[in-house]
Amino acid sequence: MHAAVPDAKLIFMLRNPIERSWSAVRYRLTKEQRGQIIKDNKRLGAIEDLTVDQLREYIAAPALAKRSDYLSTIDRFRKHYPAKQMQIVFFDAVDTLKPTVCGSALKVFLEADLKP
């Protein structure tokens, strides 16, 4: 990516990792598995039938856990892009808490005129 667009400005949106994990589980249930959780090509069952340990194991799976490892992701990007080219924002700030403040910060970062 850096080779193609070295001057890119990146916006990295952080979301509460627990909410992000639950969102991923719900997405898989509704989009891919039709209400069933499947792990390693083995059907575990509907989410309401899983034990806490099964659900915990599913959420801790490397592919899902990696998506919540924000520090590693930021470090990977910072190897190629300086901090001044990255803006880190919290999902809640954009979604509900302070959209005008967040929008103003992004406007300054992007050096753009953001219109609704």
C-alpha positions as a Markdown table, in Angstrom:
| # | Residue | x | y | z |
|---|---|---|---|---|
| 1 | Met | 0.0 | 0.0 | 0.0 |
| 2 | His | 2.8 | 2.4 | 0.9 |
| 3 | Ala | 4.5 | 1.8 | -2.4 |
| 4 | Ala | 1.4 | 2.8 | -4.3 |
| 5 | Val | 0.4 | 5.7 | -2.0 |
| 6 | Pro | 3.2 | 6.9 | 0.2 |
| 7 | Asp | 1.6 | 10.2 | 1.1 |
| 8 | Ala | -1.7 | 8.6 | 2.1 |
| 9 | Lys | -3.4 | 9.8 | 5.3 |
| 10 | Leu | -4.8 | 6.9 | 7.3 |
| 11 | Ile | -7.7 | 7.0 | 9.7 |
| 12 | Phe | -7.6 | 4.1 | 12.1 |
| 13 | Met | -10.9 | 3.6 | 14.0 |
| 14 | Leu | -10.7 | 1.9 | 17.4 |
| 15 | Arg | -13.7 | 0.1 | 18.7 |
| 16 | Asn | -14.2 | -1.5 | 22.1 |
| 17 | Pro | -12.7 | -4.9 | 21.5 |
| 18 | Ile | -15.5 | -6.7 | 23.4 |
| 19 | Glu | -18.2 | -5.1 | 21.2 |
| 20 | Arg | -16.1 | -5.7 | 18.1 |
| 21 | Ser | -15.8 | -9.4 | 19.0 |
| 22 | Trp | -19.5 | -9.7 | 19.6 |
| 23 | Ser | -20.2 | -7.9 | 16.4 |
| 24 | Ala | -18.0 | -10.4 | 14.5 |
| 25 | Val | -19.8 | -13.3 | 16.1 |
| 26 | Arg | -23.2 | -11.9 | 15.2 |
| 27 | Tyr | -22.1 | -11.2 | 11.7 |
| 28 | Arg | -20.9 | -14.7 | 11.2 |
| 29 | Leu | -24.1 | -16.1 | 12.6 |
| 30 | Thr | -26.3 | -14.0 | 10.4 |
| 31 | Lys | -24.3 | -13.9 | 7.2 |
| 32 | Glu | -22.3 | -17.1 | 7.0 |
| 33 | Gln | -23.7 | -19.8 | 9.3 |
| 34 | Arg | -27.4 | -19.2 | 9.4 |
| 35 | Gly | -27.6 | -19.2 | 13.2 |
| 36 | Gln | -24.9 | -21.8 | 13.7 |
| 37 | Ile | -21.3 | -21.4 | 14.8 |
| 38 | Ile | -18.8 | -23.5 | 12.9 |
| 39 | Lys | -15.2 | -24.0 | 14.0 |
| 40 | Asp | -12.7 | -26.1 | 12.2 |
| 41 | Asn | -15.4 | -27.3 | 9.8 |
| 42 | Lys | -17.3 | -28.7 | 12.8 |
| 43 | Arg | -20.8 | -27.3 | 13.7 |
| 44 | Leu | -20.8 | -26.2 | 17.3 |
| 45 | Gly | -24.5 | -25.2 | 17.3 |
| 46 | Ala | -26.6 | -22.2 | 17.8 |
| 47 | Ile | -25.1 | -19.4 | 20.0 |
| 48 | Glu | -27.7 | -19.9 | 22.7 |
| 49 | Asp | -26.7 | -23.6 | 23.0 |
| 50 | Leu | -23.0 | -23.0 | 23.5 |
| 51 | Thr | -21.3 | -23.2 | 26.8 |
| 52 | Val | -19.4 | -20.2 | 28.1 |
| 53 | Asp | -16.1 | -22.0 | 27.5 |
| 54 | Gln | -17.1 | -22.8 | 23.8 |
| 55 | Leu | -18.0 | -19.2 | 23.2 |
| 56 | Arg | -14.8 | -18.0 | 24.9 |
| 57 | Glu | -12.7 | -20.3 | 22.8 |
| 58 | Tyr | -14.5 | -19.2 | 19.6 |
| 59 | Ile | -13.9 | -15.5 | 20.3 |
| 60 | Ala | -10.2 | -16.2 | 21.3 |
| 61 | Ala | -9.5 | -17.9 | 17.9 |
| 62 | Pro | -6.4 | -16.3 | 16.4 |
| 63 | Ala | -8.2 | -14.9 | 13.3 |
| 64 | Leu | -10.8 | -13.1 | 15.5 |
| 65 | Ala | -8.3 | -12.1 | 18.3 |
| 66 | Lys | -5.9 | -10.6 | 15.7 |
| 67 | Arg | -8.6 | -8.1 | 14.6 |
| 68 | Ser | -8.7 | -6.7 | 18.1 |
| 69 | Asp | -5.0 | -6.4 | 18.5 |
| 70 | Tyr | -4.9 | -2.7 | 17.8 |
| 71 | Leu | -1.4 | -2.1 | 18.9 |
| 72 | Ser | 0.1 | -4.6 | 16.5 |
| 73 | Thr | -2.0 | -3.2 | 13.7 |
| 74 | Ile | -0.9 | 0.4 | 14.4 |
| 75 | Asp | 2.8 | -0.7 | 14.7 |
| 76 | Arg | 2.6 | -2.4 | 11.3 |
| 77 | Phe | 1.3 | 0.8 | 9.7 |
| 78 | Arg | 3.8 | 3.0 | 11.5 |
| 79 | Lys | 6.6 | 1.0 | 10.0 |
| 80 | His | 5.5 | 2.5 | 6.7 |
| 81 | Tyr | 3.7 | 5.7 | 7.6 |
| 82 | Pro | 4.8 | 8.4 | 10.1 |
| 83 | Ala | 2.5 | 9.3 | 13.0 |
| 84 | Lys | 1.6 | 12.6 | 11.2 |
| 85 | Gln | 0.0 | 10.6 | 8.4 |
| 86 | Met | -2.2 | 8.6 | 10.8 |
| 87 | Gln | -5.2 | 9.7 | 12.8 |
| 88 | Ile | -6.6 | 7.4 | 15.5 |
| 89 | Val | -10.2 | 7.9 | 16.4 |
| 90 | Phe | -12.6 | 6.0 | 18.7 |
| 91 | Phe | -15.7 | 4.5 | 17.1 |
| 92 | Asp | -17.9 | 5.9 | 19.9 |
| 93 | Ala | -16.7 | 9.4 | 19.2 |
| 94 | Val | -17.8 | 9.2 | 15.6 |
| 95 | Asp | -21.0 | 7.2 | 16.3 |
| 96 | Thr | -22.5 | 8.8 | 19.3 |
| 97 | Leu | -20.4 | 10.8 | 21.7 |
| 98 | Lys | -18.9 | 13.8 | 19.9 |
| 99 | Pro | -19.4 | 13.7 | 16.1 |
| 100 | Thr | -18.8 | 17.4 | 15.6 |
| 101 | Val | -15.6 | 17.3 | 17.6 |
| 102 | Cys | -14.4 | 14.2 | 15.8 |
| 103 | Gly | -15.5 | 15.6 | 12.4 |
| 104 | Ser | -13.5 | 18.8 | 13.2 |
| 105 | Ala | -10.4 | 16.8 | 14.1 |
| 106 | Leu | -10.7 | 14.8 | 10.9 |
| 107 | Lys | -11.2 | 17.9 | 8.8 |
| 108 | Val | -8.0 | 19.4 | 10.2 |
| 109 | Phe | -6.2 | 16.1 | 9.7 |
| 110 | Leu | -7.4 | 15.6 | 6.1 |
| 111 | Glu | -7.0 | 19.3 | 5.4 |
| 112 | Ala | -10.4 | 19.1 | 3.7 |
| 113 | Asp | -13.7 | 20.9 | 3.7 |
| 114 | Leu | -16.1 | 18.1 | 5.0 |
| 115 | Lys | -19.7 | 18.9 | 4.1 |
| 116 | Pro | -22.7 | 17.0 | 5.5 |
